[in-house]
């Protein structure tokens, strides 16, 4: 069991820095507001709790003092371990205190979670987005911090265009990130959600999904083109009707002045001919 007198040595390259591992009451630890993980599966927590029961907490939790005048500690990293410890009824957990500002704490929590394989694609995207906002960083700088490409960051952020309902459907069906990115090609939200249901119902592979989306997008383009042409035709018809009405009102005004004006309208396949006859004696 780890106690207050236990120490952990960390190699910094130039010198060894010794950190005190403290036993802190679970009631004194509050969650990190920048925690990117929103979904913790019951099964995963139970598995971790079983491991802790057999082997103890091998890696201490990371905490900081948000207010040095209080006895409260803010969790920087290790929420799954904290939840599992509470599930076991442990009163204290081993922790390492770090000197970190609110922004630094957010950065540490997000980076730790992004690097975990069991963080789902949307949590990763939210974490990257939060990291960018907290530190006002560009995609290129975020990519450098995470040791990945800028396109990787951009693809993750694109996933945030999917709303909560779509995300739940995708995760519950265990669809991959490539499935999600293919679905993003559909601009309309309702049409996209319908496509999600179709992909899930037919249990489509990524290749099948991409082919299905290709056909759907092409069909939508044709429908939009038809609607555009229909709108244009309606607009032309409306404009012509306005012209006819203007001519009819002008003729009627002349008639009211006492002049016997006659009009004749002839139509063929190409155009409409309007003849206005005004008597010479007028």
Secondary structure, DSSP 8 states (H G I E B T S, - for coil): ---TT-EEEEE-SSSEEEEEEEEEEGGGEE--TT-------HHHHHHHHHHHHHH---S-EEEE-S-TTSS-EEEEE-HHHHHHHHHHT-SEEEEEE----HHHHHHHHHHHHHT-TTS-HHHHHHHHHHHHHHHT--HHHHHHHHTS-HHHHHHHHHGGGS-HHHHHHHHHTT--HHHHHHHTT--SHHHHHHHHHHHHHTT--HHHHHHHHHHHHHHHHHHHHHHHHHHHHHHHHHHHHHHHHHHHHHHHHHHHTT---EEEEEE-SS-EEEEEE--TT-
